[in-house]
Amino acid sequence: MKYSQLQMQQLINKNKELQTRLKELMSEHDLEKIYAVKALYHAEVADGGKYQKEYRALDSPKK
């Protein structure tokens, strides 16, 4: 599965829990948003993460 900044933003915008987690990552680790989003991808999406299915659904072509 390939990382996409746009897909991650869409996923975060749809999910309050991810929005909260993103803010926590940014403040706890003093990260800029782009780096926090990538860290969130690796923690919550990649390699069988909790939100992997939702992330992949964003990649599917709309019919």
C-alpha positions, 0 to 999 in steps of 0.5 A: 500500500502506498502513502498518499498525503491527499488520501490521509487528509481525506481520512482524517477529515472524516474521522474525529478520532484521527483528528484528535490523534493528529493534534496529539502527535503534533503537540507531543512531538512538536511535529509540523502537520505534514510529518504528523500526518505521515506518522499517523499513517504509519501508526494507524493505517499501514501494515494492517492498522486500524484504519487500513480498510477505510484508507483503501476505500478512498483509493477505490474508483468511484462508480 
